[in-house]
Amino acid sequence: MASTSNQHHLTQLIYVSKRSSAVDDSEARSILEISRKNNDKCGIKGVLLVLPEYFFQVVEGPSKNISELMTRVENDTRHSELRILSNKVLSDYEFGVWSMVNVDINTENSDSFVVLDRLAKAKSPTEGQLKGMYFIFKGLSQPTY
Ligand SMILES: Cc1cc2nc3c(=O)[nH]c(=O)nc-3n(C[C@H](O)[C@H](O)[C@H](O)COP(=O)(O)O)c2cc1C
């Protein structure tokens, strides 16, 4: 199993991908379960947002482990058209509370949903859209006790 010791080189990736129509809620839950199990073992943290048509995911962790993870994820047929929206080097976790948290947003009546759906459909997301996405993720990933 990949090492968790190289904390000096953390990579954070944020991507959007098109959710396959074959992925129902129970399939989405099994993605979450396997993610938690695997990510726990290799120091990967993040957020997975499942929208009707898209996945958004933040993953952060030791750079080598992130690149190994992304090789698997990119080849996963449960989604397609994966696009990296942000790629940063970090010295500490920004979404470090969860090995993988799943967040629900109200898709009918939610500003966050509108922002993310527009971003997913945009050919070239604007700086403002990307900032908006980042703040939405930050807000969504706060633990609720
Ligand atoms: C949108 C999406 C996000 C995923 N996120 C993760 C993740 O964070 N960690 C993980 O281990 N697998 C994740 N997976 C699942 C991997 O693609 C893969 O199925 C899983 O890691 C098992 O790989 P293996 O069958 O090669 O062992 C994700 C899949 C999808 C479709």
The ligand as an ORCA input file, in Angstrom:
! r2SCAN-3c Opt
* xyz 0 1
  C     -16.734      9.839     -9.193
  C     -15.865      8.765     -8.614
  C     -15.054      9.057     -7.526
  C     -14.244      8.075     -6.946
  N     -13.450      8.395     -5.882
  C     -12.653      7.468     -5.341
  C     -11.813      7.768     -4.224
  O     -11.771      8.892     -3.712
  N     -11.057      6.753     -3.722
  C     -11.063      5.492     -4.229
  O     -10.345      4.637     -3.742
  N     -11.853      5.178     -5.275
  C     -12.647      6.128     -5.835
  N     -13.456      5.792     -6.895
  C     -13.519      4.378     -7.324
  C     -12.339      4.003     -8.206
  O     -12.572      4.439     -9.522
  C     -12.165      2.464     -8.183
  O     -13.329      1.831     -8.611
  C     -11.838      1.970     -6.774
  O     -10.795      2.728     -6.214
  C     -11.460      0.485     -6.741
  O     -10.372      0.270     -7.574
  P      -9.871     -1.234     -7.870
  O     -11.086     -1.962     -8.386
  O      -8.794     -1.045     -8.886
  O      -9.416     -1.757     -6.553
  C     -14.265      6.771     -7.491
  C     -15.070      6.488     -8.594
  C     -15.870      7.455     -9.154
  C     -16.750      7.120    -10.329
*
